[in-house]
Amino acid sequence: MSAPIAHIPAALAAVTRGARRLLEVILHIGAHRTATTSFQQTLEANRANLRKTGLGFWGPAQTRAGLLDGLGRDPAQATAAGRARARRSRAAIAAALAAERDRGTRRLVVSEENMMGTMRGNLAARALYPGLAVRLARIGAAFPEVRRVALGVRGLEDYWASACAYAIAAGLPVVGPSAHAAIAAGPRSWRDVVRETAAAFPRAEVTVWAFDDVVGRPAAQLAMMTGGAGTAALPRAARRQNASLPRDGLRATLARRGALAEAAAIPPGPGRYMPFDRDQRAALRIRYAADLAWLRSGAAGLARFIEDRPGLSPGRRGQGIPT
C-alpha cells in the first residue's frame, strides 16, 4: 500500500498543473461602431491589473501584428502565399495560447472587430459583413478552445450612418444616394450575422448585447463576456473613441479634399450626420426592431441576448440561452 500512497502527491501535483493550464477563450468579434475601440483601449491600459485576476487580453496590438494574417480569406480564392500565411498564423496562435496557459491565464479575451470583415467591405457590398460565414469558420478553426463569442449590435440607421461618416473621415469614396437606397432595401440584418456566427462556432456560446446599453461602460461589456470576471480591474467609464464627426466636421473634411459638391450636400450644423431619408430610416428601424424581437425571444436557441442598462428591471436581463 505504501508505494501507491507515495505517488498520490505527484498525481495531485499533475492534476493541479493541468487545472492551471485550462484556458477559456472568449472572442469579441465586434461589430464595428459599437464601442469596440473604447473597450480595447480600456483593457489595454489595465492589462497588468487584469492579469492579476487571471484574465489575459489580446487586442489590435496583437491581432494586427500578423496574428490573423490569411485566416479570413475564402480558401477557394486564396493564393499559395495566402495559404502559407494562414498556416503561419495558426501555428502562431497555437503557440501564443500555449504560452497563456503556461502563464496561468484562466480566461483570454481576444477583441478584434476585423474578424468579421471591414466597414469598407460592408459599404462596398451595401450589406452587413458579406462573407462572414467563411471568415469566421476559418478563424474558428484556429481557436479550437473558444468558449464564448461576443458581439454588440446597433440600430441599423445609426450603424450605417456612422459607417458612412467613417468613410468620409477615412478618405474613402463618399457613399451616395443610390447606395443609401440599396442599404435601406437590403434584406441582410443582425439576425443573419448571429446565425452565421453560431454556425461557425457550434461548441461556443454566442453572447449579444445592444450598443446603446454599453456606451461608456467597458466593465459592463467585460462582464457580459466573462460572467463578471476581471471587472473590478476596470474603471467604471471610458472615454469614447472613434466617435463619428458631426456634420460640420464632415463638411470641412470634404472641403479640404476639394469635394465641394459632396460637402454642400451635408446640412450645416453641429449635429450628427444622417444620410438616410425618412422612408429609408423607417425601413432600417423596422428591420432592427425585428432583430431585437428575435434576440429577446431566445434567438432560436442560437444566442444569449443580454440587456443591462440603468433602470432595466432584473427580470429583463440576460435573455436567451443559459450559461
C-alpha positions as CSV (number, residue, x, y, z in Angstrom):
1,M,0.0,0.0,0.0
2,S,2.9,2.4,0.7
3,A,4.0,2.6,-3.0
4,P,0.7,3.8,-4.4
5,I,0.3,6.2,-1.4
6,A,3.7,7.6,-2.2
7,H,2.5,8.5,-5.7
8,I,-0.5,10.5,-4.5
9,P,1.3,13.8,-4.1
10,A,2.8,13.6,-7.6
11,A,-0.6,12.7,-9.0
12,L,-2.2,15.7,-7.3
13,A,0.5,17.9,-8.5
14,A,-0.1,16.8,-12.1
15,V,-3.8,17.4,-11.7
16,T,-3.1,20.9,-10.3
17,R,-0.7,21.7,-13.2
18,G,-3.4,20.6,-15.6
19,A,-6.1,22.7,-13.9
20,R,-3.8,25.7,-14.1
21,R,-3.5,25.2,-17.8
22,L,-7.2,25.2,-18.6
23,L,-7.9,28.2,-20.7
24,E,-11.3,29.7,-21.6
25,V,-11.0,31.7,-24.9
26,I,-13.6,34.4,-25.5
27,L,-13.7,36.0,-28.9
28,H,-15.1,39.6,-29.0
29,I,-15.7,40.0,-32.8
30,G,-17.4,43.4,-33.0
31,A,-19.3,44.8,-34.5
32,H,-17.7,47.9,-35.8
33,R,-19.1,51.2,-34.4
34,T,-20.3,49.5,-31.2
35,A,-17.7,50.9,-28.7
36,T,-15.1,48.3,-29.6
37,T,-12.1,50.7,-29.7
38,S,-13.0,52.2,-26.3
39,F,-13.3,48.8,-24.9
40,Q,-10.0,47.6,-26.3
41,Q,-8.1,50.7,-25.2
42,T,-9.5,50.4,-21.7
43,L,-8.4,46.7,-21.4
44,E,-5.0,47.6,-22.9
45,A,-4.5,50.3,-20.3
46,N,-5.4,47.9,-17.5
47,R,-3.6,44.8,-18.8
48,A,-1.5,44.4,-15.7
49,N,-4.4,44.6,-13.3
50,L,-6.4,42.2,-15.4
51,R,-3.5,39.7,-15.5
52,K,-3.6,39.6,-11.6
53,T,-7.2,38.3,-11.9
54,G,-6.2,35.5,-14.3
55,L,-7.6,37.3,-17.3
56,G,-5.5,37.8,-20.4
57,F,-6.2,40.2,-23.3
58,W,-5.3,40.2,-26.9
59,G,-6.3,43.4,-28.8
60,P,-5.3,45.1,-32.0
61,A,-1.7,45.3,-30.8
62,Q,-1.6,41.5,-31.1
63,T,-4.2,40.7,-33.7
64,R,-3.0,43.3,-36.2
65,A,0.7,42.3,-35.9
66,G,0.3,39.4,-38.3
67,L,-1.5,37.0,-35.9
68,L,-4.6,36.7,-38.1
69,D,-3.0,37.0,-41.5
70,G,-4.6,34.9,-44.1
71,L,-7.3,33.5,-41.9
72,G,-10.2,35.5,-43.3
73,R,-9.9,34.8,-46.9
74,D,-12.1,32.3,-48.7
75,P,-9.9,29.2,-49.3
76,A,-11.2,29.0,-52.9
77,Q,-9.7,32.4,-53.6
78,A,-6.5,32.1,-51.5
79,T,-3.2,32.1,-53.3
80,A,-0.3,29.8,-52.3
81,A,1.2,32.7,-50.4
82,G,-2.1,33.4,-48.6
83,R,-2.4,29.8,-47.6
84,A,1.2,29.8,-46.2
85,R,0.3,33.0,-44.2
86,A,-2.7,31.2,-42.8
87,R,-0.6,28.2,-41.8
88,R,1.9,30.5,-40.0
89,S,-1.0,32.3,-38.3
90,R,-2.5,29.1,-37.0
91,A,0.9,28.0,-35.6
92,A,1.5,31.4,-34.0
93,I,-2.0,31.3,-32.4
94,A,-1.4,27.8,-31.0
95,A,2.0,28.9,-29.6
96,A,0.6,32.0,-28.1
97,L,-2.3,30.1,-26.5
98,A,0.1,27.6,-25.0
99,A,2.1,30.5,-23.5
100,E,-1.1,31.9,-21.9
101,R,-1.8,28.5,-20.4
102,D,1.7,28.2,-19.0
103,R,1.4,31.7,-17.6
104,G,-1.6,30.7,-15.6
105,T,-4.2,32.6,-17.6
106,R,-7.7,31.2,-16.9
107,R,-9.6,33.4,-19.4
108,L,-8.4,35.1,-22.5
109,V,-10.4,37.8,-24.2
110,V,-9.5,38.3,-27.9
111,S,-11.0,41.5,-29.2
112,E,-10.8,42.3,-32.9
113,E,-13.8,43.6,-34.9
114,N,-12.0,42.9,-38.2
115,M,-12.5,39.2,-37.6
116,M,-16.0,39.9,-39.0
117,G,-14.8,41.8,-42.0
118,T,-14.3,45.6,-42.6
119,M,-16.5,48.6,-42.9
120,R,-15.0,49.2,-46.3
121,G,-16.3,45.8,-47.3
122,N,-19.7,46.4,-45.9
123,L,-20.1,49.7,-47.7
124,A,-18.9,48.2,-51.0
125,A,-21.4,45.4,-50.7
126,R,-24.2,47.6,-49.2
127,A,-24.7,44.8,-46.7
128,L,-23.6,43.7,-43.2
129,Y,-20.4,41.6,-43.3
130,P,-20.6,39.7,-46.6
131,G,-18.6,36.5,-46.5
132,L,-18.9,36.4,-42.7
133,A,-19.6,32.6,-42.6
134,V,-16.4,31.7,-44.4
135,R,-14.3,34.2,-42.4
136,L,-15.5,33.0,-39.0
137,A,-15.2,29.3,-39.9
138,R,-11.5,29.9,-40.8
139,I,-10.9,31.8,-37.6
140,G,-12.8,29.3,-35.5
141,A,-10.5,26.5,-36.8
142,A,-7.5,28.5,-35.5
143,F,-9.1,28.9,-32.0
144,P,-10.4,25.4,-31.1
145,E,-10.8,26.3,-27.4
146,V,-13.4,29.1,-27.9
147,R,-15.9,29.1,-25.0
148,R,-17.9,32.2,-26.0
149,V,-18.2,34.5,-28.9
150,A,-19.3,38.1,-28.0
151,L,-21.0,40.6,-30.3
152,G,-22.5,44.0,-30.0
153,V,-25.3,45.2,-32.3
154,R,-26.5,48.6,-33.1
155,G,-29.6,50.2,-34.5
156,L,-29.2,49.9,-38.3
157,E,-29.9,53.5,-39.2
158,D,-27.3,54.6,-36.6
159,Y,-24.8,51.9,-37.6
160,W,-24.9,52.7,-41.3
161,A,-24.9,56.5,-40.7
162,S,-21.8,56.0,-38.6
163,A,-20.2,53.8,-41.2
164,C,-20.9,56.5,-43.9
165,A,-19.4,59.2,-41.7
166,Y,-16.4,56.9,-41.1
167,A,-15.9,56.6,-44.9
168,I,-15.7,60.4,-45.3
169,A,-13.3,60.8,-42.4
170,A,-11.1,57.9,-43.7
171,G,-10.9,59.4,-47.2
172,L,-13.0,56.7,-48.8
173,P,-15.4,57.5,-51.6
174,V,-18.5,59.2,-50.4
175,V,-21.5,56.9,-50.1
176,G,-24.1,58.4,-52.3
177,P,-27.9,58.3,-52.5
178,S,-28.1,55.1,-54.6
179,A,-26.0,53.3,-52.0
180,H,-28.2,54.6,-49.2
181,A,-31.3,53.3,-51.0
182,A,-29.7,49.9,-51.5
183,I,-28.6,49.6,-47.9
184,A,-32.1,50.5,-46.7
185,A,-33.8,48.0,-49.0
186,G,-31.3,45.2,-48.4
187,P,-32.6,42.1,-46.6
188,R,-29.5,41.3,-44.6
189,S,-29.6,42.1,-40.9
190,W,-28.2,41.2,-37.5
191,R,-30.2,38.0,-37.4
192,D,-28.1,36.8,-40.3
193,V,-24.9,37.8,-38.6
194,V,-25.9,35.9,-35.4
195,R,-27.0,32.8,-37.2
196,E,-23.7,32.6,-39.2
197,T,-21.6,33.3,-36.0
198,A,-23.4,30.4,-34.2
199,A,-22.8,28.1,-37.2
200,A,-19.1,28.9,-37.3
201,F,-18.7,28.2,-33.5
202,P,-21.1,25.3,-32.8
203,R,-19.5,24.5,-29.5
204,A,-19.4,28.0,-28.2
205,E,-22.0,30.3,-26.6
206,V,-22.8,33.4,-28.6
207,T,-23.5,36.4,-26.4
208,V,-25.1,39.5,-27.9
209,W,-25.8,43.0,-26.5
210,A,-27.0,46.3,-27.8
211,F,-24.6,49.1,-28.3
212,D,-26.8,51.7,-26.5
213,D,-26.5,49.6,-23.3
214,V,-22.7,49.7,-23.1
215,V,-21.6,53.2,-24.3
216,G,-19.0,54.4,-21.8
217,R,-19.3,51.1,-19.8
218,P,-16.3,48.9,-20.6
219,A,-16.7,46.9,-17.4
220,A,-20.3,46.1,-18.4
221,Q,-19.0,44.7,-21.7
222,L,-16.4,42.7,-20.0
223,A,-18.9,41.3,-17.5
224,M,-21.2,40.2,-20.4
225,M,-18.2,38.3,-21.9
226,T,-16.8,36.7,-18.7
227,G,-19.7,36.5,-16.3
228,G,-18.2,39.2,-14.2
229,A,-14.5,38.1,-14.1
230,G,-12.0,40.9,-14.2
231,T,-14.5,43.8,-14.0
232,A,-13.1,45.1,-10.7
233,A,-9.8,45.9,-12.5
234,L,-11.5,48.3,-14.9
235,P,-12.7,51.9,-14.5
236,R,-16.4,52.5,-14.4
237,A,-16.4,54.6,-17.5
238,A,-14.1,55.1,-20.5
239,R,-13.6,58.0,-22.9
240,R,-15.4,57.4,-26.1
241,Q,-13.0,56.7,-29.0
242,N,-13.5,57.0,-32.8
243,A,-16.8,58.8,-32.5
244,S,-18.2,60.0,-35.8
245,L,-17.5,63.6,-36.8
246,P,-20.5,65.9,-36.7
247,R,-21.9,67.4,-39.9
248,D,-19.7,70.5,-39.8
249,G,-16.6,68.3,-39.3
250,L,-17.5,66.2,-42.2
251,R,-18.2,69.2,-44.4
252,A,-14.8,70.6,-43.5
253,T,-13.1,67.3,-44.2
254,L,-14.7,67.1,-47.7
255,A,-13.9,70.8,-48.4
256,R,-10.3,70.2,-47.6
257,R,-10.3,67.4,-50.2
258,G,-11.9,69.6,-52.8
259,A,-15.2,67.6,-52.7
260,L,-17.2,70.8,-52.6
261,A,-20.4,69.3,-54.0
262,E,-20.4,66.5,-51.6
263,A,-19.7,68.9,-48.7
264,A,-22.6,71.1,-49.8
265,A,-24.9,68.1,-49.8
266,I,-24.5,67.7,-46.0
267,P,-26.7,70.2,-44.0
268,P,-24.6,72.6,-41.9
269,G,-24.6,72.5,-38.2
270,P,-23.0,70.6,-35.2
271,G,-25.5,67.7,-35.2
272,R,-24.9,64.1,-36.2
273,Y,-24.7,63.1,-39.9
274,M,-27.8,61.2,-41.1
275,P,-27.7,60.5,-44.8
276,F,-30.9,58.4,-45.0
277,D,-34.3,59.9,-45.7
278,R,-37.4,59.4,-43.7
279,D,-38.6,56.3,-45.5
280,Q,-35.2,54.7,-45.5
281,R,-34.8,55.3,-41.8
282,A,-38.2,53.8,-41.2
283,A,-37.2,50.6,-43.1
284,L,-34.0,50.3,-41.2
285,R,-35.8,50.8,-37.9
286,I,-38.3,48.1,-38.7
287,R,-35.6,45.6,-39.6
288,Y,-33.7,46.4,-36.3
289,A,-36.9,46.1,-34.3
290,A,-37.4,42.6,-35.8
291,D,-33.8,41.8,-34.9
292,L,-34.3,42.8,-31.2
293,A,-37.6,40.9,-31.0
294,W,-35.9,37.7,-32.3
295,L,-33.0,38.1,-29.9
296,R,-35.3,38.7,-26.9
297,S,-37.4,35.7,-27.8
298,G,-34.3,33.5,-27.5
299,A,-32.7,33.8,-31.0
300,A,-33.9,30.3,-31.9
301,G,-31.6,28.9,-29.2
302,L,-28.5,30.2,-31.0
303,A,-27.5,33.1,-28.8
304,R,-28.0,34.7,-25.4
305,F,-29.1,38.4,-25.6
306,I,-28.1,40.4,-22.5
307,E,-29.8,43.6,-21.7
308,D,-28.1,45.5,-18.9
309,R,-28.7,49.2,-18.6
310,P,-29.7,51.6,-15.7
311,G,-33.4,51.3,-15.0
312,L,-33.9,48.0,-16.6
313,S,-35.8,45.5,-14.4
314,P,-33.8,42.5,-13.3
315,G,-36.2,40.2,-15.0
316,R,-35.3,41.6,-18.4
317,R,-31.6,41.0,-18.0
318,G,-29.7,38.1,-19.5
319,Q,-32.3,36.9,-22.1
320,G,-31.6,33.9,-24.2
321,I,-29.9,30.6,-23.6
322,P,-28.5,29.9,-20.1
323,T,-24.7,29.9,-19.5
